[in-house]
Amino acid sequence: MNSIDRNMPEESRCDLSGPEAIERIQSIIEASPNCFFCTSDPDGSSKSERPMNVRKADDDGVLWFLSAADSHKNAELARDPRVRLYFQGSKHSDFLALDGKATVSTDRTKIEVLWEPNLKTWFTGGLDDPRITVIRFETESGYYWDNKQGSAVAGIKMLIGAALGKTMDDSVHGTLNV
């Protein structure tokens, strides 16, 4: 049990697995496809974080990214494929941490599926840029925290709670097992 679990009411806990876990992951990523992509440093003692954009979250719980072959990230993944991803969908909801393993490939078919013209900002050679690689992130486990009635209601409850000096908890949280 992590420190967040100890502070949350048990009635707000809702662990998800299989299709329900995948659906939760997809809905949070749809709200915010950007995350912190954390890899191990060469000495293994800490993590290197960088913002990344999920290009696709498929129905098997696999997340797909595009990356440069000559990036530090790809070199770190070659040494240690373990990755942690952090998402925040909105100010009051859609928090997600995922743990899993990443593999890097040069699958041209997948690159073409994931490509959008605005990616030329990073891959100046366009779709034919030889530096483009695909990162396949396979989710092993995760943890989410959300609210039950949406961000607007959560915001209102926070204001009322602050005025009354009372916590009006509206959260739901739990583990994700794909």
C-alpha positions as CSV (number, residue, x, y, z in Angstrom):
1,M,0.0,0.0,0.0
2,N,1.5,3.3,-1.0
3,S,1.3,6.6,1.0
4,I,-1.7,7.8,-1.1
5,D,-3.7,4.7,-0.3
6,R,-3.3,5.2,3.5
7,N,-4.8,8.7,3.2
8,M,-7.8,7.8,1.0
9,P,-11.1,6.5,2.4
10,E,-11.5,2.9,1.5
11,E,-15.0,3.5,0.0
12,S,-13.4,5.6,-2.7
13,R,-11.1,2.7,-3.8
14,C,-11.9,1.0,-7.1
15,D,-9.2,-1.3,-8.4
16,L,-9.6,-2.1,-12.1
17,S,-8.3,-4.9,-14.3
18,G,-8.5,-6.1,-17.9
19,P,-10.8,-4.2,-20.2
20,E,-11.9,-1.8,-17.4
21,A,-8.3,-0.8,-16.7
22,I,-7.6,-0.4,-20.4
23,E,-10.7,1.8,-20.8
24,R,-9.6,4.0,-17.9
25,I,-6.1,4.4,-19.4
26,Q,-7.5,5.3,-22.8
27,S,-10.0,7.8,-21.4
28,I,-7.3,9.6,-19.4
29,I,-4.9,9.7,-22.3
30,E,-7.7,11.0,-24.6
31,A,-8.1,13.8,-22.1
32,S,-4.4,14.5,-22.1
33,P,-2.0,12.6,-24.3
34,N,1.1,14.2,-22.9
35,C,3.0,12.7,-20.1
36,F,6.3,12.6,-18.3
37,F,8.2,9.6,-19.8
38,C,10.7,8.5,-17.1
39,T,13.6,6.2,-17.8
40,S,16.5,5.0,-15.6
41,D,19.7,7.0,-15.5
42,P,22.9,5.0,-16.4
43,D,23.7,4.3,-12.8
44,G,20.1,3.1,-12.1
45,S,19.7,5.4,-9.1
46,S,17.2,7.9,-10.4
47,K,15.0,8.6,-13.3
48,S,15.3,10.9,-16.3
49,E,12.0,12.6,-17.1
50,R,11.0,14.2,-20.3
51,P,7.6,15.2,-21.8
52,M,6.3,12.9,-24.5
53,N,3.2,12.6,-26.5
54,V,1.3,9.3,-26.8
55,R,0.5,8.8,-30.4
56,K,-1.9,5.9,-29.8
57,A,-3.3,3.9,-26.8
58,D,-4.5,0.6,-28.3
59,D,-7.1,-1.9,-27.1
60,D,-4.4,-4.1,-25.5
61,G,-3.2,-1.3,-23.2
62,V,-0.1,-0.7,-25.3
63,L,1.0,2.9,-25.7
64,W,2.9,4.1,-28.8
65,F,5.3,6.9,-29.1
66,L,7.7,8.3,-31.8
67,S,11.2,9.1,-30.8
68,A,14.6,10.0,-32.4
69,A,17.0,7.1,-32.8
70,D,19.9,9.3,-31.6
71,S,18.0,10.5,-28.4
72,H,19.2,10.0,-24.9
73,K,15.9,8.3,-24.2
74,N,16.5,5.6,-26.8
75,A,20.0,5.0,-25.3
76,E,18.6,4.7,-21.8
77,L,15.9,2.2,-23.0
78,A,18.6,0.1,-24.6
79,R,20.2,-0.2,-21.1
80,D,17.0,-0.6,-19.1
81,P,13.6,-1.0,-20.7
82,R,11.7,-0.1,-17.5
83,V,9.6,3.0,-17.8
84,R,7.2,5.0,-15.6
85,L,4.7,7.4,-17.2
86,Y,2.9,10.2,-15.4
87,F,-0.3,11.9,-16.7
88,Q,-2.5,14.7,-15.5
89,G,-5.7,15.1,-17.5
90,S,-7.0,18.2,-15.8
91,K,-6.6,20.5,-12.8
92,H,-8.8,18.3,-10.5
93,S,-8.9,14.9,-12.1
94,D,-7.4,12.3,-14.4
95,F,-4.1,11.5,-12.6
96,L,-2.4,8.4,-13.8
97,A,0.9,6.6,-13.2
98,L,1.8,3.6,-15.3
99,D,4.7,1.2,-15.0
100,G,5.9,-1.0,-17.8
101,K,8.5,-1.9,-20.4
102,A,9.4,-0.2,-23.6
103,T,10.9,-1.5,-26.8
104,V,12.2,0.5,-29.7
105,S,11.9,-0.4,-33.3
106,T,12.1,1.1,-36.8
107,D,8.8,-0.5,-38.0
108,R,8.0,1.7,-41.0
109,T,4.4,0.6,-41.2
110,K,3.8,1.7,-37.6
111,I,5.6,5.0,-38.1
112,E,3.3,5.7,-41.0
113,V,0.2,5.0,-38.9
114,L,1.4,7.2,-36.0
115,W,2.7,10.1,-38.2
116,E,1.2,13.5,-38.4
117,P,2.6,16.4,-40.4
118,N,3.2,18.6,-37.2
119,L,5.8,16.0,-36.1
120,K,8.1,17.5,-38.7
121,T,9.0,20.0,-35.9
122,W,11.1,17.2,-34.4
123,F,11.8,15.1,-37.4
124,T,12.9,17.7,-40.0
125,G,13.1,15.1,-42.8
126,G,9.4,14.5,-42.5
127,L,7.9,11.0,-42.7
128,D,11.1,9.8,-44.4
129,D,13.4,11.0,-41.7
130,P,15.7,8.0,-41.0
131,R,16.0,9.0,-37.3
132,I,12.3,8.2,-36.5
133,T,11.8,5.2,-34.2
134,V,8.7,3.7,-32.6
135,I,8.5,3.1,-28.9
136,R,6.1,0.4,-27.8
137,F,5.2,0.8,-24.1
138,E,3.6,-2.3,-22.6
139,T,1.7,-1.5,-19.4
140,E,2.4,-3.8,-16.5
141,S,0.6,-2.0,-13.7
142,G,-0.6,1.4,-12.8
143,Y,-2.4,3.7,-10.3
144,Y,-5.1,6.3,-11.0
145,W,-6.8,9.0,-9.0
146,D,-9.9,10.8,-10.3
147,N,-13.1,12.4,-9.0
148,K,-16.6,10.9,-9.2
149,Q,-18.6,13.7,-10.7
150,G,-16.2,15.5,-13.0
151,S,-14.0,18.5,-12.7
152,A,-16.7,21.2,-12.4
153,V,-18.4,19.5,-9.5
154,A,-15.0,18.8,-7.9
155,G,-14.0,22.4,-8.2
156,I,-17.3,23.6,-6.6
157,K,-17.0,21.1,-3.8
158,M,-13.5,22.4,-3.1
159,L,-14.8,25.9,-2.9
160,I,-17.6,24.9,-0.6
161,G,-15.3,22.8,1.5
162,A,-12.9,25.7,1.9
163,A,-15.7,28.1,2.9
164,L,-17.0,25.5,5.5
165,G,-13.6,24.3,6.6
166,K,-14.7,20.8,5.8
167,T,-13.3,18.2,3.4
168,M,-15.9,17.2,0.8
169,D,-14.0,14.2,-0.7
170,D,-15.2,13.3,-4.2
171,S,-12.3,11.1,-5.2
172,V,-12.0,7.6,-6.6
173,H,-8.7,5.8,-6.9
174,G,-7.1,2.4,-7.4
175,T,-4.7,0.1,-9.1
176,L,-4.8,-0.8,-12.7
177,N,-3.8,-4.2,-13.9
178,V,-4.0,-4.7,-17.7
